[in-house]
Amino acid sequence: MQEQKTFRCKDLGLACEFEEKAENEKELMKRVEGHVQTAHQMNPEHPETQEKIRKAMK
Ligand SMILES: [Zn+2]
């Protein structure tokens, strides 16, 4: 059984090929935060941003 989570920037409507996988939501969030901050100038500490990312995870 795997609980692996996947995130794609495309699911946020971004024209970006970034895709990341991790063992769980918490770990994935950590990895995605760095990307959205540097690549998309989003503030990963903003609750709305975190919520958007979480909803886009599959
Ligand atoms: Zn991206």
N, CA, C, O and the ligand as a Tripos MOL2 file, in Angstrom:
@<TRIPOS>MOLECULE
protein
  233   231    59     0     0
PROTEIN
NO_CHARGES

@<TRIPOS>ATOM
      1 N           0.8370   -1.2040    0.0000 N.3       1 MET1
      2 CA          0.0000    0.0000    0.0000 C.3       1 MET1
      3 C           0.8740    1.2570    0.0000 C.2       1 MET1
      4 O           1.7970    1.4020    0.8010 O.2       1 MET1
      5 N           0.5530    2.1380   -0.9110 N.am      2 GLN2
      6 CA          1.2950    3.3920   -0.9870 C.3       2 GLN2
      7 C           0.3690    4.5760   -0.7990 C.2       2 GLN2
      8 O          -0.7620    4.5980   -1.2850 O.2       2 GLN2
      9 N           0.8800    5.5530   -0.0810 N.am      3 GLU3
     10 CA          0.1080    6.7760    0.0950 C.3       3 GLU3
     11 C           0.7670    7.9120   -0.6600 C.2       3 GLU3
     12 O           0.5750    9.0850   -0.3410 O.2       3 GLU3
     13 N           1.5410    7.5500   -1.6580 N.am      4 GLN4
     14 CA          2.2990    8.5500   -2.3900 C.3       4 GLN4
     15 C           1.3910    9.6330   -2.9740 C.2       4 GLN4
     16 O           0.3190    9.3700   -3.5200 O.2       4 GLN4
     17 N           1.8760   10.8450   -2.8290 N.am      5 LYS5
     18 CA          1.1330   11.9980   -3.3360 C.3       5 LYS5
     19 C           1.8870   12.6500   -4.4900 C.2       5 LYS5
     20 O           3.1180   12.6840   -4.5020 O.2       5 LYS5
     21 N           1.1480   13.1550   -5.4390 N.am      6 THR6
     22 CA          1.7450   13.8140   -6.5950 C.3       6 THR6
     23 C           1.1940   15.2220   -6.7390 C.2       6 THR6
     24 O           0.0100   15.4760   -6.5160 O.2       6 THR6
     25 N           2.0770   16.1230   -7.1140 N.am      7 PHE7
     26 CA          1.6470   17.4910   -7.3910 C.3       7 PHE7
     27 C           2.1620   17.9170   -8.7610 C.2       7 PHE7
     28 O           3.3150   17.6580   -9.1080 O.2       7 PHE7
     29 N           1.3090   18.5650   -9.5280 N.am      8 ARG8
     30 CA          1.7130   19.1300  -10.8190 C.3       8 ARG8
     31 C           1.2970   20.5950  -10.8680 C.2       8 ARG8
     32 O           0.1700   20.9450  -10.5160 O.2       8 ARG8
     33 N           2.2100   21.4360  -11.3040 N.am      9 CYS9
     34 CA          1.8890   22.8580  -11.4320 C.3       9 CYS9
     35 C           0.7150   23.0770  -12.3880 C.2       9 CYS9
     36 O          -0.0780   24.0020  -12.2150 O.2       9 CYS9
     37 N           0.6220   22.2240  -13.3810 N.am     10 LYS10
     38 CA         -0.4780   22.3370  -14.3420 C.3      10 LYS10
     39 C          -1.8390   22.3080  -13.6620 C.2      10 LYS10
     40 O          -2.7880   22.9410  -14.1240 O.2      10 LYS10
     41 N          -1.9270   21.5620  -12.5540 N.am     11 ASP11
     42 CA         -3.1990   21.4770  -11.8300 C.3      11 ASP11
     43 C          -3.5380   22.7770  -11.1180 C.2      11 ASP11
     44 O          -4.6610   22.9650  -10.6500 O.2      11 ASP11
     45 N          -2.5610   23.6700  -11.0390 N.am     12 LEU12
     46 CA         -2.8360   25.0040  -10.4890 C.3      12 LEU12
     47 C          -3.1100   25.9880  -11.6220 C.2      12 LEU12
     48 O          -3.3150   27.1800  -11.3940 O.2      12 LEU12
     49 N          -3.1100   25.4650  -12.8440 N.am     13 GLY13
     50 CA         -3.3530   26.3210  -13.9970 C.3      13 GLY13
     51 C          -2.1080   27.0520  -14.4660 C.2      13 GLY13
     52 O          -2.1930   28.0280  -15.2110 O.2      13 GLY13
     53 N          -0.9500   26.5750  -14.0240 N.am     14 LEU14
     54 CA          0.3020   27.2280  -14.3980 C.3      14 LEU14
     55 C           0.9070   26.5550  -15.6250 C.2      14 LEU14
     56 O           0.8390   25.3350  -15.7750 O.2      14 LEU14
     57 N           1.4890   27.3530  -16.4880 N.am     15 ALA15
     58 CA          2.1620   26.8220  -17.6760 C.3      15 ALA15
     59 C           3.5610   26.3790  -17.2810 C.2      15 ALA15
     60 O           4.5490   27.0400  -17.6030 O.2      15 ALA15
     61 N           3.6330   25.2670  -16.5880 N.am     16 CYS16
     62 CA          4.8790   24.8120  -15.9810 C.3      16 CYS16
     63 C           4.8650   23.2880  -15.9530 C.2      16 CYS16
     64 O           3.8470   22.6730  -15.6380 O.2      16 CYS16
     65 N           5.9970   22.6900  -16.2820 N.am     17 GLU17
     66 CA          6.0710   21.2270  -16.3480 C.3      17 GLU17
     67 C           6.4740   20.5940  -15.0290 C.2      17 GLU17
     68 O           6.6690   19.3810  -14.9530 O.2      17 GLU17
     69 N           6.5980   21.4030  -13.9970 N.am     18 PHE18
     70 CA          7.0480   20.8810  -12.7010 C.3      18 PHE18
     71 C           6.1000   19.8170  -12.1640 C.2      18 PHE18
     72 O           4.8800   19.9820  -12.1430 O.2      18 PHE18
     73 N           6.7080   18.7250  -11.7350 N.am     19 GLU19
     74 CA          5.9320   17.6390  -11.1260 C.3      19 GLU19
     75 C           6.7610   17.0670   -9.9930 C.2      19 GLU19
     76 O           7.9630   16.8460  -10.1450 O.2      19 GLU19
     77 N           6.1210   16.8250   -8.8520 N.am     20 GLU20
     78 CA          6.8500   16.3000   -7.7040 C.3      20 GLU20
     79 C           6.0340   15.2210   -7.0130 C.2      20 GLU20
     80 O           4.8070   15.2920   -6.9430 O.2      20 GLU20
     81 N           6.7380   14.2300   -6.5100 N.am     21 LYS21
     82 CA          6.0830   13.1410   -5.7680 C.3      21 LYS21
     83 C           6.7480   13.0150   -4.4070 C.2      21 LYS21
     84 O           7.9360   13.2980   -4.2510 O.2      21 LYS21
     85 N           5.9730   12.5900   -3.4350 N.am     22 ALA22
     86 CA          6.5430   12.3430   -2.1130 C.3      22 ALA22
     87 C           5.7240   11.2850   -1.4010 C.2      22 ALA22
     88 O           4.6300   10.9150   -1.8270 O.2      22 ALA22
     89 N           6.2920   10.8100   -0.2960 N.am     23 GLU23
     90 CA          5.6690    9.7250    0.4810 C.3      23 GLU23
     91 C           4.3460   10.1410    1.1110 C.2      23 GLU23
     92 O           3.4420    9.3230    1.2840 O.2      23 GLU23
     93 N           4.2450   11.4150    1.4510 N.am     24 ASN24
     94 CA          3.0140   11.8840    2.0870 C.3      24 ASN24
     95 C           2.8150   13.3620    1.8130 C.2      24 ASN24
     96 O           3.6740   14.0320    1.2400 O.2      24 ASN24
     97 N           1.6640   13.8510    2.2350 N.am     25 GLU25
     98 CA          1.2810   15.2300    1.9380 C.3      25 GLU25
     99 C           2.2370   16.2540    2.5460 C.2      25 GLU25
    100 O           2.5690   17.2630    1.9240 O.2      25 GLU25
    101 N           2.6690   15.9740    3.7710 N.am     26 LYS26
    102 CA          3.5390   16.9090    4.4700 C.3      26 LYS26
    103 C           4.8770   17.0730    3.7490 C.2      26 LYS26
    104 O           5.3730   18.1850    3.5650 O.2      26 LYS26
    105 N           5.4470   15.9340    3.3470 N.am     27 GLU27
    106 CA          6.7270   15.9540    2.6540 C.3      27 GLU27
    107 C           6.5910   16.6190    1.2820 C.2      27 GLU27
    108 O           7.4540   17.3830    0.8510 O.2      27 GLU27
    109 N           5.4930   16.3070    0.6180 N.am     28 LEU28
    110 CA          5.2610   16.8930   -0.7050 C.3      28 LEU28
    111 C           5.1020   18.4070   -0.6010 C.2      28 LEU28
    112 O           5.6220   19.1540   -1.4300 O.2      28 LEU28
    113 N           4.3880   18.8430    0.4140 N.am     29 MET29
    114 CA          4.1860   20.2800    0.6160 C.3      29 MET29
    115 C           5.5220   20.9920    0.7660 C.2      29 MET29
    116 O           5.7220   22.0710    0.2100 O.2      29 MET29
    117 N           6.4360   20.3880    1.5160 N.am     30 LYS30
    118 CA          7.7500   20.9810    1.7340 C.3      30 LYS30
    119 C           8.4860   21.1760    0.4110 C.2      30 LYS30
    120 O           9.1070   22.2120    0.1720 O.2      30 LYS30
    121 N           8.4000   20.1470   -0.4470 N.am     31 ARG31
    122 CA          9.1220   20.2160   -1.7210 C.3      31 ARG31
    123 C           8.4710   21.2020   -2.6840 C.2      31 ARG31
    124 O           9.1590   21.9200   -3.4100 O.2      31 ARG31
    125 N           7.1620   21.2300   -2.6860 N.am     32 VAL32
    126 CA          6.4430   22.1110   -3.6140 C.3      32 VAL32
    127 C           6.6000   23.5770   -3.2060 C.2      32 VAL32
    128 O           6.6720   24.4630   -4.0570 O.2      32 VAL32
    129 N           6.6530   23.8210   -1.9010 N.am     33 GLU33
    130 CA          6.7860   25.1950   -1.4050 C.3      33 GLU33
    131 C           8.0080   25.8840   -1.9870 C.2      33 GLU33
    132 O           7.9370   27.0400   -2.4050 O.2      33 GLU33
    133 N           9.1090   25.1880   -2.0110 N.am     34 GLY34
    134 CA         10.3400   25.7670   -2.5450 C.3      34 GLY34
    135 C          10.2020   26.1250   -4.0150 C.2      34 GLY34
    136 O          10.6840   27.1650   -4.4640 O.2      34 GLY34
    137 N           9.5410   25.2530   -4.7510 N.am     35 HIS35
    138 CA          9.3670   25.4930   -6.1770 C.3      35 HIS35
    139 C           8.4510   26.6820   -6.4530 C.2      35 HIS35
    140 O           8.8020   27.5610   -7.2390 O.2      35 HIS35
    141 N           7.2980   26.7180   -5.8250 N.am     36 VAL36
    142 CA          6.3580   27.8060   -6.1320 C.3      36 VAL36
    143 C           6.9100   29.1610   -5.7020 C.2      36 VAL36
    144 O           6.5860   30.1940   -6.2870 O.2      36 VAL36
    145 N           7.7390   29.1370   -4.6800 N.am     37 GLN37
    146 CA          8.3230   30.3860   -4.2170 C.3      37 GLN37
    147 C           9.3350   30.9260   -5.2300 C.2      37 GLN37
    148 O           9.2930   32.1040   -5.5870 O.2      37 GLN37
    149 N          10.2350   30.0680   -5.6870 N.am     38 THR38
    150 CA         11.2800   30.5260   -6.5960 C.3      38 THR38
    151 C          10.7830   30.6610   -8.0330 C.2      38 THR38
    152 O          11.1710   31.5940   -8.7370 O.2      38 THR38
    153 N           9.9310   29.7420   -8.4720 N.am     39 ALA39
    154 CA          9.5250   29.7350   -9.8750 C.3      39 ALA39
    155 C           8.2950   30.5950  -10.1460 C.2      39 ALA39
    156 O           8.1310   31.1120  -11.2500 O.2      39 ALA39
    157 N           7.4370   30.7480   -9.1510 N.am     40 HIS40
    158 CA          6.1700   31.4520   -9.4010 C.3      40 HIS40
    159 C           5.9330   32.6300   -8.4670 C.2      40 HIS40
    160 O           4.8510   33.2170   -8.4690 O.2      40 HIS40
    161 N           6.9370   32.9770   -7.6680 N.am     41 GLN41
    162 CA          6.8370   34.1090   -6.7510 C.3      41 GLN41
    163 C           5.5730   34.0340   -5.8900 C.2      41 GLN41
    164 O           4.9510   35.0520   -5.5880 O.2      41 GLN41
    165 N           5.2050   32.8110   -5.5030 N.am     42 MET42
    166 CA          4.0670   32.6590   -4.5910 C.3      42 MET42
    167 C           4.6110   32.5550   -3.1720 C.2      42 MET42
    168 O           5.7080   32.0410   -2.9540 O.2      42 MET42
    169 N           3.8450   33.0420   -2.2230 N.am     43 ASN43
    170 CA          4.2580   32.9570   -0.8250 C.3      43 ASN43
    171 C           3.7310   31.6560   -0.2130 C.2      43 ASN43
    172 O           2.5350   31.5420    0.0550 O.2      43 ASN43
    173 N           4.6080   30.6800    0.0090 N.am     44 PRO44
    174 CA          4.1540   29.3760    0.4920 C.3      44 PRO44
    175 C           3.6760   29.3990    1.9380 C.2      44 PRO44
    176 O           3.0910   28.4260    2.4140 O.2      44 PRO44
    177 N           3.9220   30.5020    2.6370 N.am     45 GLU45
    178 CA          3.4450   30.5710    4.0240 C.3      45 GLU45
    179 C           2.0320   31.1200    4.0990 C.2      45 GLU45
    180 O           1.4070   31.1320    5.1590 O.2      45 GLU45
    181 N           1.5450   31.5680    2.9680 N.am     46 HIS46
    182 CA          0.1910   32.0960    2.9230 C.3      46 HIS46
    183 C          -0.8080   30.9330    2.9530 C.2      46 HIS46
    184 O          -0.7080   30.0190    2.1340 O.2      46 HIS46
    185 N          -1.7730   30.9550    3.8870 N.am     47 PRO47
    186 CA         -2.7300   29.8410    4.0120 C.3      47 PRO47
    187 C          -3.4780   29.5350    2.7100 C.2      47 PRO47
    188 O          -3.7650   28.3760    2.4130 O.2      47 PRO47
    189 N          -3.7890   30.5730    1.9420 N.am     48 GLU48
    190 CA         -4.5030   30.3720    0.6770 C.3      48 GLU48
    191 C          -3.6510   29.6060   -0.3310 C.2      48 GLU48
    192 O          -4.1450   28.7580   -1.0740 O.2      48 GLU48
    193 N          -2.3720   29.9260   -0.3340 N.am     49 THR49
    194 CA         -1.4500   29.2280   -1.2360 C.3      49 THR49
    195 C          -1.3310   27.7630   -0.8290 C.2      49 THR49
    196 O          -1.3710   26.8690   -1.6750 O.2      49 THR49
    197 N          -1.1830   27.5250    0.4690 N.am     50 GLN50
    198 CA         -1.0830   26.1490    0.9580 C.3      50 GLN50
    199 C          -2.3390   25.3530    0.6260 C.2      50 GLN50
    200 O          -2.2670   24.1800    0.2580 O.2      50 GLN50
    201 N          -3.4790   26.0020    0.7590 N.am     51 GLU51
    202 CA         -4.7490   25.3430    0.4760 C.3      51 GLU51
    203 C          -4.8430   24.9770   -1.0110 C.2      51 GLU51
    204 O          -5.2920   23.8860   -1.3650 O.2      51 GLU51
    205 N          -4.4160   25.8990   -1.8680 N.am     52 LYS52
    206 CA         -4.4450   25.6380   -3.3050 C.3      52 LYS52
    207 C          -3.5550   24.4480   -3.6590 C.2      52 LYS52
    208 O          -3.9420   23.5800   -4.4410 O.2      52 LYS52
    209 N          -2.3670   24.4220   -3.0760 N.am     53 ILE53
    210 CA         -1.4250   23.3360   -3.3390 C.3      53 ILE53
    211 C          -1.9940   22.0180   -2.8420 C.2      53 ILE53
    212 O          -1.9280   21.0010   -3.5320 O.2      53 ILE53
    213 N          -2.5510   22.0430   -1.6470 N.am     54 ARG54
    214 CA         -3.0900   20.8140   -1.0550 C.3      54 ARG54
    215 C          -4.2160   20.2480   -1.9100 C.2      54 ARG54
    216 O          -4.3090   19.0370   -2.1080 O.2      54 ARG54
    217 N          -5.0660   21.1280   -2.4120 N.am     55 LYS55
    218 CA         -6.1830   20.6790   -3.2370 C.3      55 LYS55
    219 C          -5.7240   20.1140   -4.5740 C.2      55 LYS55
    220 O          -6.3970   19.2640   -5.1580 O.2      55 LYS55
    221 N          -4.5740   20.5860   -5.0610 N.am     56 ALA56
    222 CA         -4.0690   20.1270   -6.3500 C.3      56 ALA56
    223 C          -3.3430   18.7920   -6.2380 C.2      56 ALA56
    224 O          -3.0620   18.1490   -7.2490 O.2      56 ALA56
    225 N          -3.0400   18.3780   -5.0130 N.am     57 MET57
    226 CA         -2.3430   17.1000   -4.8130 C.3      57 MET57
    227 C          -3.2450   15.9200   -5.1160 C.2      57 MET57
    228 O          -4.4430   15.9260   -4.8310 O.2      57 MET57
    229 N          -2.6190   14.9000   -5.7100 N.am     58 LYS58
    230 CA         -3.3910   13.6930   -6.0420 C.3      58 LYS58
    231 C          -2.7060   12.4520   -5.5060 C.2      58 LYS58
    232 O          -3.2070   11.3420   -5.6880 O.2      58 LYS58
    233 ZN          5.8700   25.3690  -11.4640 Zn       59 ZN59
@<TRIPOS>BOND
     1     1     2 1
     2     2     3 1
     3     3     4 2
     4     3     5 am
     5     5     6 1
     6     6     7 1
     7     7     8 2
     8     7     9 am
     9     9    10 1
    10    10    11 1
    11    11    12 2
    12    11    13 am
    13    13    14 1
    14    14    15 1
    15    15    16 2
    16    15    17 am
    17    17    18 1
    18    18    19 1
    19    19    20 2
    20    19    21 am
    21    21    22 1
    22    22    23 1
    23    23    24 2
    24    23    25 am
    25    25    26 1
    26    26    27 1
    27    27    28 2
    28    27    29 am
    29    29    30 1
    30    30    31 1
    31    31    32 2
    32    31    33 am
    33    33    34 1
    34    34    35 1
    35    35    36 2
    36    35    37 am
    37    37    38 1
    38    38    39 1
    39    39    40 2
    40    39    41 am
    41    41    42 1
    42    42    43 1
    43    43    44 2
    44    43    45 am
    45    45    46 1
    46    46    47 1
    47    47    48 2
    48    47    49 am
    49    49    50 1
    50    50    51 1
    51    51    52 2
    52    51    53 am
    53    53    54 1
    54    54    55 1
    55    55    56 2
    56    55    57 am
    57    57    58 1
    58    58    59 1
    59    59    60 2
    60    59    61 am
    61    61    62 1
    62    62    63 1
    63    63    64 2
    64    63    65 am
    65    65    66 1
    66    66    67 1
    67    67    68 2
    68    67    69 am
    69    69    70 1
    70    70    71 1
    71    71    72 2
    72    71    73 am
    73    73    74 1
    74    74    75 1
    75    75    76 2
    76    75    77 am
    77    77    78 1
    78    78    79 1
    79    79    80 2
    80    79    81 am
    81    81    82 1
    82    82    83 1
    83    83    84 2
    84    83    85 am
    85    85    86 1
    86    86    87 1
    87    87    88 2
    88    87    89 am
    89    89    90 1
    90    90    91 1
    91    91    92 2
    92    91    93 am
    93    93    94 1
    94    94    95 1
    95    95    96 2
    96    95    97 am
    97    97    98 1
    98    98    99 1
    99    99   100 2
   100    99   101 am
   101   101   102 1
   102   102   103 1
   103   103   104 2
   104   103   105 am
   105   105   106 1
   106   106   107 1
   107   107   108 2
   108   107   109 am
   109   109   110 1
   110   110   111 1
   111   111   112 2
   112   111   113 am
   113   113   114 1
   114   114   115 1
   115   115   116 2
   116   115   117 am
   117   117   118 1
   118   118   119 1
   119   119   120 2
   120   119   121 am
   121   121   122 1
   122   122   123 1
   123   123   124 2
   124   123   125 am
   125   125   126 1
   126   126   127 1
   127   127   128 2
   128   127   129 am
   129   129   130 1
   130   130   131 1
   131   131   132 2
   132   131   133 am
   133   133   134 1
   134   134   135 1
   135   135   136 2
   136   135   137 am
   137   137   138 1
   138   138   139 1
   139   139   140 2
   140   139   141 am
   141   141   142 1
   142   142   143 1
   143   143   144 2
   144   143   145 am
   145   145   146 1
   146   146   147 1
   147   147   148 2
   148   147   149 am
   149   149   150 1
   150   150   151 1
   151   151   152 2
   152   151   153 am
   153   153   154 1
   154   154   155 1
   155   155   156 2
   156   155   157 am
   157   157   158 1
   158   158   159 1
   159   159   160 2
   160   159   161 am
   161   161   162 1
   162   162   163 1
   163   163   164 2
   164   163   165 am
   165   165   166 1
   166   166   167 1
   167   167   168 2
   168   167   169 am
   169   169   170 1
   170   170   171 1
   171   171   172 2
   172   171   173 am
   173   173   174 1
   174   174   175 1
   175   175   176 2
   176   175   177 am
   177   177   178 1
   178   178   179 1
   179   179   180 2
   180   179   181 am
   181   181   182 1
   182   182   183 1
   183   183   184 2
   184   183   185 am
   185   185   186 1
   186   186   187 1
   187   187   188 2
   188   187   189 am
   189   189   190 1
   190   190   191 1
   191   191   192 2
   192   191   193 am
   193   193   194 1
   194   194   195 1
   195   195   196 2
   196   195   197 am
   197   197   198 1
   198   198   199 1
   199   199   200 2
   200   199   201 am
   201   201   202 1
   202   202   203 1
   203   203   204 2
   204   203   205 am
   205   205   206 1
   206   206   207 1
   207   207   208 2
   208   207   209 am
   209   209   210 1
   210   210   211 1
   211   211   212 2
   212   211   213 am
   213   213   214 1
   214   214   215 1
   215   215   216 2
   216   215   217 am
   217   217   218 1
   218   218   219 1
   219   219   220 2
   220   219   221 am
   221   221   222 1
   222   222   223 1
   223   223   224 2
   224   223   225 am
   225   225   226 1
   226   226   227 1
   227   227   228 2
   228   227   229 am
   229   229   230 1
   230   230   231 1
   231   231   232 2
@<TRIPOS>SUBSTRUCTURE
     1 MET1         2 RESIDUE 1 A MET
     2 GLN2         6 RESIDUE 1 A GLN
     3 GLU3        10 RESIDUE 1 A GLU
     4 GLN4        14 RESIDUE 1 A GLN
     5 LYS5        18 RESIDUE 1 A LYS
     6 THR6        22 RESIDUE 1 A THR
     7 PHE7        26 RESIDUE 1 A PHE
     8 ARG8        30 RESIDUE 1 A ARG
     9 CYS9        34 RESIDUE 1 A CYS
    10 LYS10       38 RESIDUE 1 A LYS
    11 ASP11       42 RESIDUE 1 A ASP
    12 LEU12       46 RESIDUE 1 A LEU
    13 GLY13       50 RESIDUE 1 A GLY
    14 LEU14       54 RESIDUE 1 A LEU
    15 ALA15       58 RESIDUE 1 A ALA
    16 CYS16       62 RESIDUE 1 A CYS
    17 GLU17       66 RESIDUE 1 A GLU
    18 PHE18       70 RESIDUE 1 A PHE
    19 GLU19       74 RESIDUE 1 A GLU
    20 GLU20       78 RESIDUE 1 A GLU
    21 LYS21       82 RESIDUE 1 A LYS
    22 ALA22       86 RESIDUE 1 A ALA
    23 GLU23       90 RESIDUE 1 A GLU
    24 ASN24       94 RESIDUE 1 A ASN
    25 GLU25       98 RESIDUE 1 A GLU
    26 LYS26      102 RESIDUE 1 A LYS
    27 GLU27      106 RESIDUE 1 A GLU
    28 LEU28      110 RESIDUE 1 A LEU
    29 MET29      114 RESIDUE 1 A MET
    30 LYS30      118 RESIDUE 1 A LYS
    31 ARG31      122 RESIDUE 1 A ARG
    32 VAL32      126 RESIDUE 1 A VAL
    33 GLU33      130 RESIDUE 1 A GLU
    34 GLY34      134 RESIDUE 1 A GLY
    35 HIS35      138 RESIDUE 1 A HIS
    36 VAL36      142 RESIDUE 1 A VAL
    37 GLN37      146 RESIDUE 1 A GLN
    38 THR38      150 RESIDUE 1 A THR
    39 ALA39      154 RESIDUE 1 A ALA
    40 HIS40      158 RESIDUE 1 A HIS
    41 GLN41      162 RESIDUE 1 A GLN
    42 MET42      166 RESIDUE 1 A MET
    43 ASN43      170 RESIDUE 1 A ASN
    44 PRO44      174 RESIDUE 1 A PRO
    45 GLU45      178 RESIDUE 1 A GLU
    46 HIS46      182 RESIDUE 1 A HIS
    47 PRO47      186 RESIDUE 1 A PRO
    48 GLU48      190 RESIDUE 1 A GLU
    49 THR49      194 RESIDUE 1 A THR
    50 GLN50      198 RESIDUE 1 A GLN
    51 GLU51      202 RESIDUE 1 A GLU
    52 LYS52      206 RESIDUE 1 A LYS
    53 ILE53      210 RESIDUE 1 A ILE
    54 ARG54      214 RESIDUE 1 A ARG
    55 LYS55      218 RESIDUE 1 A LYS
    56 ALA56      222 RESIDUE 1 A ALA
    57 MET57      226 RESIDUE 1 A MET
    58 LYS58      230 RESIDUE 1 A LYS
    59 ZN59       233 GROUP 0 **** ****
